[in-house]
Amino acid sequence: QRQRDRLAQSRLWRAPLPALPGRHVRSYNHLQGDIRRRKLFSFQKFFLRIDKNGTVNGTKSKDDPLSILEITSVDVGVVAIKGLNSNYYLAISRKGELYGAREFGVDCTLKERIEENGYNTYASAKWRNKKRQMFVGLNVHGKPLRGKKTRRKNTATHFLPIMV
């Protein structure tokens, strides 16, 4: 008892604070459903586009209407990317192939991350290859990269979102 009194007097010991009732630690509901219209400009100098057949590739043309994308937040750090004019979702298959999906599904959920260089990377939220993430990427010719070949540090997977 004496020791406790001495601790209380010396302010070294403090009673634990009561928990606040009804306080939720992480609530990001305001971020869900947020829609941004952007063009994704790759580090390789291509605009990501999804054409009317669901083919994903890059274009050098800054006026291509098929490169206008809607980025919708699905969960914290998870987005869905849809071609505004093609009406296809950007998707990564289990094998790591990029394609346009008519309907929103598990292939269409992408983890969005801002890298140190200011560019964004988009990785499949569902699929992995040998425990490694598979990223959306374009090669130097504007062709989509297989997810199995991509890495976060590889600049072929880096995109700059540009407001439309």
Protein Blocks (a to p, Z undefined) as FASTA:
>chain_A
ZZmmmmmmnomaccdddddehiafbacklmgopacddddddfkopacdddfkopacddfb
lklmklpccdddfbghiacdddfklopacdddfkopacddfbacfklpccddddfkopac
dddfkbccehiacdddddfkopacdfklpcfklmklpccdddZZ
